Amino acid sequence: MGIVNLTPDSFSDGGRLESPDAAIAHARDLIAQGADLVDLGAESSRPGADRVPAEEQWRRLAPVLEALGQLDVPVSVDTRDPLVMQRALSAGASMINDIEALADPAAVAAVARSGAAVCLMHMRGDPLTMQRSPVYRDVVSEVGAFLQSRVVALCGAGIGRDRIVVDPGIGFGKTLAHNLALLRAGRALEQRCGAPVLVGASRKSMLGEITGRAVDDRLAASIGAALAAVAHGARLLRVHDVAATCDALRVWQAVERPIGE
């Protein structure tokens, strides 16, 4: 999943793709690099970020969604706003990626009506508060229980399990130790939830804590996190650097499943 942030304030690439033409070109470039789908975000969810009104999100999203609608690659929209979800799905989005795991009943209804896929993410608190001393007794068990409960709720609302992906929410109300535990728990989370696990660790602050590198110098660390996530059962990776990640995965898979076997 290639990341396309249409925001002025995202932690890694805020402001770089604010113009529709730049965002469209970047999305097409990520697809050419090997992205299986692209994820458009019009509201930053970095720690400390404020909410962005639905109309402003849609102003950013609409021209990009329209331009990408002719492509064969599915387009995901990263939003927690039901109105934005409705408009995006009507405009051809194939997936909703919600950091609040469709907590709003209107969001559940919008996805249920559409037939689209959905990614349910775990977050402690909200972007404004989530990194203020997060505490868990057992982070894997608690995150797993939350995601399992959301999967059950969505299935009860008519959203088929085969449309659901779960995301443990790396960096969303977690310390470094919490994030590492969740990266190791991909298989356990998939088994508990009955849904594939998506991991988004690309360029995040946990990688800076481990390596001491600034956000623009975390390519190697991001690839390391991606390979570790896949080794522990992740099925989808949300990344900024598609070509480099694809190359690393090809080498890893060639070792794991030698060519010709």
KEKE-3310 file (N, C-alpha, C; in steps of 0.2 Angstrom, whole numbers, plus 5000, padded with zeros to 4 digits):
npx = (5004:5004:5008:5000:5000:4989:4991:4996:5004:5008:5018:5030:5030:5023:5015:5022:5014:5003:4997:4985:4990:5003:5000:4993:5003:5012:5005:5003:5017:5020:5012:5018:5030:5027:5016:5002:4990:4984:4985:4975:4977:4969:4969:4980:4986:4996:5005:4998:4991:4977:4959:4953:4941:4927:4923:4935:4944:4938:4939:4953:4954:4945:4949:4960:4955:4946:4955:4962:4953:4952:4962:4968:4972:4967:4960:4962:4955:4960:4952:4942:4930:4913:4906:4915:4919:4907:4907:4919:4918:4907:4913:4922:4931:4940:4942:4941:4951:4952:4957:4950:4943:4930:4921:4911:4893:4888:4898:4900:4888:4890:4901:4895:4885:4892:4900:4913:4930:4938:4949:4953:4959:4968:4969:4974:4966:4966:4973:4978:4981:4986:5000:5003:5010:5006:4998:4998:4992:4994:4999:4997:4987:4976:4975:4972:4960:4952:4952:4946:4934:4929:4929:4919:4908:4906:4904:4892:4885:4883:4894:4905:4917:4927:4930:4937:4951:4964:4973:4986:4990:5003:5013:5002:4997:5006:5021:5039:5042:5029:5026:5035:5032:5019:5023:5029:5018:5009:5004:4997:4987:4981:4975:4967:4958:4953:4956:4966:4982:4987:5002:5009:5023:5032:5044:5042:5042:5046:5056:5066:5069:5075:5086:5092:5090:5085:5068:5069:5079:5076:5075:5082:5079:5065:5063:5068:5059:5048:5051:5052:5039:5032:5039:5033:5020:5012:5001:4999:5008:5010:5017:5030:5040:5040:5046:5059:5055:5048:5059:5066:5057:5056:5069:5069:5058:5063:5073:5066:5057:5064:5068:5060:5055)
npy = (4994:5010:5026:5041:5057:5070:5082:5097:5094:5082:5070:5065:5069:5080:5093:5091:5086:5094:5100:5094:5089:5086:5076:5066:5063:5057:5046:5038:5036:5028:5017:5012:5008:4997:4996:4989:4994:5011:5023:5036:5051:5064:5071:5073:5062:5062:5062:5074:5081:5091:5089:5089:5098:5090:5095:5102:5091:5084:5093:5092:5079:5076:5079:5071:5058:5057:5058:5046:5036:5030:5020:5003:4999:4997:5010:5017:5026:5036:5040:5046:5052:5050:5057:5060:5047:5042:5051:5048:5034:5034:5040:5031:5025:5010:5006:5009:5017:5017:5026:5026:5014:5013:5018:5027:5025:5030:5029:5015:5012:5018:5011:4998:4999:5000:4989:4990:4987:4987:4995:4992:5001:5001:5013:5022:5033:5049:5058:5070:5067:5054:5050:5053:5046:5032:5017:4999:4984:4972:4973:4966:4958:4967:4975:4966:4961:4972:4974:4962:4963:4974:4968:4958:4966:4973:4963:4959:4970:4968:4968:4959:4947:4944:4957:4964:4971:4971:4983:4985:4998:5004:5016:5023:5029:5021:5015:5012:4999:4993:4995:4986:4974:4972:4971:4959:4951:4948:4936:4930:4940:4940:4927:4928:4938:4934:4940:4948:4956:4972:4982:4998:5005:5013:5025:5030:5036:5027:5020:5030:5031:5019:5019:5032:5040:5054:5059:5059:5050:5037:5026:5013:5008:5008:4998:4987:4986:4983:4970:4963:4963:4956:4944:4940:4938:4948:4954:4965:4980:4996:5009:5022:5021:5013:5006:5002:4994:4984:4978:4973:4964:4955:4949:4944:4935:4926:4920:4913:4906:4897:4901:4892:4882)
npz = (5000:4995:5001:5000:5005:5006:5013:5023:5034:5038:5046:5039:5025:5024:5015:5003:4993:4991:4980:4968:4956:4959:4968:4961:4951:4960:4965:4954:4951:4962:4960:4948:4953:4960:4969:4976:4979:4983:4996:5000:5010:5018:5030:5043:5054:5063:5079:5090:5080:5074:5071:5054:5045:5036:5024:5020:5019:5009:4998:4996:4992:4981:4967:4966:4968:4957:4946:4948:4946:4934:4934:4936:4949:4965:4976:4991:5005:5018:5031:5045:5045:5042:5032:5023:5020:5013:5002:4996:4993:4984:4974:4969:4977:4984:4996:5014:5026:5042:5056:5068:5068:5062:5072:5073:5071:5059:5050:5049:5043:5030:5025:5025:5016:5004:4999:4999:5004:5021:5033:5049:5063:5078:5091:5104:5113:5105:5090:5096:5109:5110:5113:5125:5138:5136:5142:5145:5151:5145:5130:5117:5120:5123:5112:5103:5108:5106:5092:5088:5093:5086:5073:5075:5077:5065:5056:5061:5057:5044:5036:5027:5033:5024:5019:5027:5035:5048:5058:5069:5074:5074:5083:5087:5101:5108:5116:5112:5116:5116:5102:5096:5102:5096:5083:5083:5084:5073:5067:5078:5080:5068:5068:5080:5076:5063:5051:5039:5043:5043:5043:5047:5048:5042:5042:5054:5071:5081:5074:5073:5087:5088:5079:5079:5069:5058:5052:5038:5035:5036:5028:5027:5040:5039:5029:5036:5046:5039:5033:5045:5050:5040:5041:5053:5050:5045:5032:5023:5019:5023:5016:5012:5004:4990:4979:4985:4995:4989:4982:4993:4998:4988:4988:5000:4999:4989:4996:5006:4999:4988:4970:4958:4966)
capx = (5000:5008:5005:4999:4997:4987:4991:5002:5007:5010:5025:5036:5030:5018:5016:5025:5009:4997:4993:4982:4994:5009:4998:4991:5009:5016:5002:5005:5024:5020:5010:5024:5035:5025:5011:4996:4985:4987:4981:4975:4975:4968:4970:4986:4985:5002:5004:4997:4987:4970:4955:4952:4934:4925:4924:4942:4947:4935:4942:4959:4953:4940:4952:4964:4951:4943:4960:4965:4948:4953:4967:4966:4974:4962:4962:4960:4955:4962:4948:4938:4924:4908:4904:4921:4919:4902:4909:4924:4915:4903:4918:4925:4936:4939:4943:4941:4956:4950:4961:4945:4940:4923:4918:4904:4888:4887:4904:4898:4883:4893:4905:4891:4881:4896:4903:4920:4934:4939:4955:4951:4965:4968:4972:4973:4965:4966:4980:4980:4983:4988:5006:5004:5011:5001:5000:4994:4994:4996:4997:4995:4980:4971:4974:4969:4953:4948:4951:4942:4927:4926:4927:4913:4903:4905:4901:4885:4881:4883:4901:4908:4924:4932:4931:4940:4959:4965:4979:4987:4991:5010:5014:4995:4996:5010:5028:5043:5041:5022:5026:5039:5027:5014:5026:5030:5011:5005:5001:4992:4982:4977:4971:4962:4953:4951:4957:4973:4985:4991:5007:5011:5028:5036:5047:5039:5047:5049:5062:5071:5071:5080:5092:5094:5090:5079:5063:5070:5084:5074:5073:5084:5075:5058:5063:5069:5053:5043:5053:5051:5032:5030:5041:5029:5013:5008:4999:4999:5012:5008:5024:5031:5045:5037:5051:5064:5052:5047:5065:5068:5053:5058:5075:5067:5054:5067:5077:5061:5054:5068:5065:5059:5052)
capy = (5000:5016:5032:5048:5061:5076:5086:5101:5094:5075:5070:5064:5072:5086:5099:5090:5083:5097:5101:5088:5087:5082:5070:5061:5060:5053:5040:5034:5033:5022:5011:5010:5005:4991:4997:4985:4999:5017:5026:5044:5054:5072:5073:5071:5058:5062:5064:5081:5084:5093:5087:5093:5097:5085:5099:5103:5084:5082:5098:5089:5072:5075:5079:5065:5052:5057:5056:5039:5032:5026:5015:4997:4998:5000:5016:5017:5033:5036:5045:5044:5056:5047:5061:5059:5040:5042:5054:5044:5027:5036:5042:5025:5022:5003:5004:5015:5015:5022:5025:5025:5007:5014:5019:5031:5021:5032:5026:5008:5012:5020:5005:4992:5000:5001:4984:4991:4984:4992:4993:4994:5002:5002:5019:5024:5041:5052:5060:5075:5064:5047:5048:5055:5040:5026:5011:4993:4978:4967:4977:4962:4955:4972:4977:4960:4961:4978:4973:4957:4966:4978:4964:4955:4971:4975:4957:4959:4975:4966:4969:4952:4946:4944:4964:4967:4971:4975:4986:4986:5005:5006:5023:5027:5027:5015:5016:5008:4992:4991:4994:4980:4968:4971:4969:4952:4947:4948:4929:4930:4945:4937:4921:4930:4942:4931:4945:4949:4961:4978:4986:5004:5007:5017:5031:5032:5039:5021:5019:5035:5029:5013:5021:5039:5044:5059:5056:5059:5046:5031:5021:5006:5006:5006:4991:4982:4985:4979:4963:4960:4963:4951:4938:4939:4937:4954:4952:4971:4985:5003:5012:5028:5020:5007:5002:4999:4989:4978:4975:4970:4958:4950:4945:4940:4929:4921:4916:4909:4901:4898:4901:4885:4877)
capz = (5000:4994:5005:4996:5009:5003:5019:5024:5040:5039:5050:5035:5019:5024:5011:4997:4988:4992:4974:4965:4950:4962:4972:4956:4948:4965:4966:4948:4952:4967:4956:4943:4957:4962:4974:4974:4980:4985:5001:5000:5016:5018:5037:5046:5061:5067:5086:5091:5075:5075:5065:5048:5043:5031:5017:5018:5017:5002:4993:4994:4989:4975:4961:4965:4967:4950:4941:4949:4945:4928:4935:4938:4955:4970:4979:4998:5007:5025:5034:5050:5044:5038:5026:5018:5017:5009:4996:4993:4991:4978:4969:4967:4982:4985:5003:5019:5031:5047:5062:5073:5067:5061:5079:5072:5067:5052:5046:5048:5038:5024:5022:5024:5009:4998:4997:4999:5010:5026:5037:5056:5066:5085:5093:5111:5113:5098:5088:5100:5116:5111:5115:5132:5143:5135:5147:5144:5155:5140:5124:5112:5121:5123:5105:5099:5110:5103:5085:5087:5095:5080:5067:5076:5076:5058:5053:5063:5053:5037:5032:5027:5036:5019:5017:5033:5037:5054:5059:5077:5075:5076:5085:5089:5108:5110:5117:5108:5118:5114:5095:5095:5104:5091:5076:5083:5085:5067:5067:5084:5079:5062:5071:5084:5072:5057:5046:5038:5047:5039:5047:5044:5052:5038:5044:5061:5077:5084:5070:5075:5093:5088:5075:5080:5062:5057:5048:5031:5034:5039:5023:5029:5046:5037:5026:5041:5050:5034:5033:5051:5050:5036:5044:5059:5048:5041:5025:5020:5022:5021:5015:5008:4999:4987:4975:4989:4999:4984:4981:4999:4999:4983:4990:5006:4997:4986:5001:5010:4994:4982:4964:4955:4971)
cpx = (5004:5005:5006:4996:4996:4987:4997:5006:5008:5017:5031:5036:5025:5020:5019:5020:5002:4993:4991:4987:5000:5006:4996:4998:5012:5012:5003:5012:5024:5017:5015:5029:5033:5019:5005:4990:4988:4982:4981:4973:4975:4968:4975:4983:4991:5001:5003:4993:4980:4966:4954:4945:4933:4926:4931:4945:4944:4938:4949:4959:4950:4944:4957:4961:4948:4949:4962:4959:4948:4958:4964:4968:4969:4965:4958:4960:4955:4958:4944:4931:4919:4906:4909:4921:4913:4904:4914:4922:4911:4907:4923:4931:4934:4939:4943:4946:4955:4953:4956:4941:4932:4919:4911:4899:4887:4892:4903:4893:4885:4897:4900:4887:4885:4898:4911:4924:4935:4945:4953:4957:4964:4972:4970:4972:4964:4972:4983:4983:4986:4995:5008:5004:5006:5003:4995:4996:4997:4994:4994:4988:4975:4970:4970:4961:4949:4947:4946:4935:4924:4925:4920:4907:4901:4902:4893:4881:4881:4889:4904:4915:4929:4933:4935:4948:4959:4972:4981:4989:4998:5010:5007:4994:5000:5018:5032:5042:5034:5022:5030:5035:5022:5017:5027:5023:5007:5001:4995:4986:4977:4972:4966:4956:4950:4951:4964:4976:4989:4996:5009:5017:5033:5038:5045:5044:5050:5056:5068:5073:5076:5087:5095:5094:5084:5074:5065:5076:5083:5072:5075:5080:5068:5058:5064:5063:5048:5044:5051:5043:5030:5032:5037:5022:5009:5007:5000:5004:5010:5015:5024:5036:5044:5043:5056:5061:5050:5053:5067:5064:5054:5064:5073:5063:5058:5071:5072:5058:5058:5065:5065:5056:5044)
cpy = (5006:5022:5038:5052:5068:5082:5091:5099:5086:5074:5069:5068:5077:5091:5097:5088:5087:5099:5094:5085:5083:5076:5064:5058:5055:5046:5036:5032:5028:5016:5008:5006:4999:4991:4993:4989:5005:5020:5033:5046:5061:5075:5070:5067:5058:5064:5072:5084:5085:5089:5091:5092:5093:5089:5100:5096:5083:5087:5095:5083:5072:5074:5073:5059:5052:5055:5049:5034:5027:5020:5008:4995:5001:5006:5016:5024:5033:5042:5042:5048:5052:5050:5060:5052:5040:5045:5050:5037:5029:5038:5037:5022:5014:5001:5010:5012:5020:5021:5024:5018:5008:5014:5023:5026:5023:5030:5019:5007:5013:5014:4999:4993:4999:4994:4984:4987:4990:4990:4996:4995:5003:5009:5020:5031:5043:5055:5066:5072:5058:5045:5051:5049:5035:5020:5005:4988:4973:4970:4972:4960:4961:4974:4972:4960:4966:4976:4967:4959:4970:4974:4960:4960:4973:4969:4957:4965:4974:4967:4962:4952:4947:4952:4967:4966:4974:4977:4988:4993:5006:5014:5027:5025:5021:5018:5012:5001:4989:4990:4987:4974:4967:4969:4961:4948:4947:4941:4929:4934:4943:4931:4923:4934:4939:4935:4946:4955:4966:4981:4992:5007:5012:5024:5034:5033:5033:5019:5024:5033:5023:5015:5027:5043:5048:5056:5055:5054:5039:5025:5014:5004:5004:4999:4986:4981:4981:4972:4959:4959:4957:4944:4935:4938:4942:4952:4959:4976:4991:5007:5018:5026:5013:5003:4999:4993:4983:4975:4970:4963:4953:4946:4941:4933:4924:4917:4911:4904:4901:4897:4894:4880:4878)
cpz = (5000:4997:5000:5001:5006:5008:5019:5030:5042:5042:5045:5029:5018:5019:5004:4991:4989:4986:4971:4960:4953:4965:4966:4953:4953:4965:4960:4948:4956:4964:4951:4947:4960:4968:4971:4975:4983:4990:5001:5007:5016:5025:5040:5053:5065:5074:5087:5086:5077:5069:5060:5046:5037:5024:5015:5016:5010:4997:4991:4990:4982:4969:4960:4964:4960:4945:4942:4947:4939:4929:4938:4946:4960:4974:4986:5000:5015:5028:5040:5050:5040:5032:5021:5015:5012:5002:4992:4990:4984:4973:4966:4971:4983:4992:5008:5024:5036:5054:5068:5072:5066:5068:5078:5068:5060:5047:5044:5042:5031:5021:5020:5017:5003:4995:4997:5005:5015:5031:5044:5060:5074:5086:5100:5112:5106:5096:5093:5107:5116:5113:5122:5137:5142:5139:5145:5149:5151:5133:5118:5113:5121:5116:5101:5101:5107:5096:5084:5088:5089:5074:5069:5075:5069:5054:5055:5059:5046:5032:5032:5029:5030:5016:5022:5034:5044:5055:5067:5078:5078:5077:5087:5096:5110:5111:5112:5109:5116:5106:5093:5096:5099:5084:5077:5083:5079:5067:5072:5082:5073:5064:5075:5081:5066:5051:5045:5041:5042:5045:5043:5049:5048:5041:5051:5066:5080:5080:5072:5082:5093:5085:5077:5074:5062:5052:5041:5030:5037:5034:5025:5035:5044:5033:5031:5045:5045:5034:5039:5052:5046:5039:5050:5057:5045:5034:5020:5023:5019:5022:5011:5002:4995:4984:4980:4993:4995:4983:4987:5000:4994:4985:4996:5004:4993:4991:5005:5005:4988:4975:4961:4960:4971)
residu = (MET:GLY:ILE:VAL:ASN:LEU:THR:PRO:ASP:SER:PHE:SER:ASP:GLY:GLY:ARG:LEU:GLU:SER:PRO:ASP:ALA:ALA:ILE:ALA:HIS:ALA:ARG:ASP:LEU:ILE:ALA:GLN:GLY:ALA:ASP:LEU:VAL:ASP:LEU:GLY:ALA:GLU:SER:SER:ARG:PRO:GLY:ALA:ASP:ARG:VAL:PRO:ALA:GLU:GLU:GLN:TRP:ARG:ARG:LEU:ALA:PRO:VAL:LEU:GLU:ALA:LEU:GLY:GLN:LEU:ASP:VAL:PRO:VAL:SER:VAL:ASP:THR:ARG:ASP:PRO:LEU:VAL:MET:GLN:ARG:ALA:LEU:SER:ALA:GLY:ALA:SER:MET:ILE:ASN:ASP:ILE:GLU:ALA:LEU:ALA:ASP:PRO:ALA:ALA:VAL:ALA:ALA:VAL:ALA:ARG:SER:GLY:ALA:ALA:VAL:CYS:LEU:MET:HIS:MET:ARG:GLY:ASP:PRO:LEU:THR:MET:GLN:ARG:SER:PRO:VAL:TYR:ARG:ASP:VAL:VAL:SER:GLU:VAL:GLY:ALA:PHE:LEU:GLN:SER:ARG:VAL:VAL:ALA:LEU:CYS:GLY:ALA:GLY:ILE:GLY:ARG:ASP:ARG:ILE:VAL:VAL:ASP:PRO:GLY:ILE:GLY:PHE:GLY:LYS:THR:LEU:ALA:HIS:ASN:LEU:ALA:LEU:LEU:ARG:ALA:GLY:ARG:ALA:LEU:GLU:GLN:ARG:CYS:GLY:ALA:PRO:VAL:LEU:VAL:GLY:ALA:SER:ARG:LYS:SER:MET:LEU:GLY:GLU:ILE:THR:GLY:ARG:ALA:VAL:ASP:ASP:ARG:LEU:ALA:ALA:SER:ILE:GLY:ALA:ALA:LEU:ALA:ALA:VAL:ALA:HIS:GLY:ALA:ARG:LEU:LEU:ARG:VAL:HIS:ASP:VAL:ALA:ALA:THR:CYS:ASP:ALA:LEU:ARG:VAL:TRP:GLN:ALA:VAL:GLU:ARG:PRO:ILE:GLY:GLU)
# end
